[in-house]
Amino acid sequence: MTAPRRVVVVGALGRMGECVRAAIADEPELVLAAALEAPGHPGIGESVAPGVVVLDDAAKALAGADVAIDFTVPAATLANLRAAADAGVAYVTGTTGFSEAERAELAAAAERIPVLHAPNFSLSVNLLAWLTRQAAARLGSAFDAEIVELHHSAKRDAPSGTALRLAEAVAEGRGGADRDELVLERAGEIGARPAGAIGVQTLRGGDCPGEHTVLFVGRGERLELIHRSATRDHFARGALQAAAWLAGRAPGLYGVEAALGLA
Ligand code: NAD
């Protein structure tokens, strides 16, 4: 039997960080090696597992680790990713809200270490993206595509990374990936709906971990594909599966489909 992979949880005291730590405790292939938080966080120094206290020093947390699992904010992800590249530690991130320039930084780090980024680690959400691509390909331009997402009131970025991924899946199904077709808001005298538009609408409220609906609206009929998260546990389980899959691979930027067995 091989030794368990040593995992650093980045954003360890956040909503997802807490779920990831709990999931690691149930996963014999992985062990929590370190917990990293933002400098100045009141939980620095707190004990979260036998022999593991929350650190704010990335180099110290990453020393001797096999893989990091990060759910934070884009600036923190990129800073800790640079430290992981220096330390030669594989990096799984589920952070959303990256700009194009920040995505380029993810890709640059992936020339030095294996990096896996996914806006959603749920197996069934990734299946939803596949179904969306298939539906868009088969229904064609006679059906208008609209995406609606709902998340808890503390979520920082909009629309969700998953909603943008689903919009990309529609575009892929239609044979292109033209982001110019996205319509992110409507108000006032908007005129007729442009042909080929992909609407993405954002709802926020309460403690909802995430809901996504893809609507294909035709004449006299409509298809709705819906995913609802009741907890964050499935995101954490998917991230762990991705971490176990990524550790020890060659440098490169990997997608989540292969790690979840969907490729
Ligand atoms: P959160 O605010 O509860 O947690 C983020 C944590 O990161 C906080 O504890 C914060 O202190 C910490 N942090 C900030 N800067 C840091 C730094 N420099 N170093 C270390 N830690 C730092 O947020 P959340 O709800 O856990 O979500 C985090 C991210 O994950 C968001 O971008 C969210 O959209 C995304 N998310 C992705 C998935 C997925 O499946 N990919 C699922 C849920 C959430």
Boltz pocket constraint, residues with backbone or C-beta under 6 A from the ligand:
constraints:
  - pocket:
      binder: B
      contacts: [[A, 10], [A, 11], [A, 12], [A, 13], [A, 14], [A, 15], [A, 16], [A, 17], [A, 36], [A, 37], [A, 38], [A, 39], [A, 41], [A, 70], [A, 71], [A, 72], [A, 73], [A, 75], [A, 76], [A, 77], [A, 79], [A, 80], [A, 93], [A, 94], [A, 95], [A, 96], [A, 97], [A, 118], [A, 119], [A, 120], [A, 121], [A, 122], [A, 209], [A, 232], [A, 235]]
      max_distance: 6.0
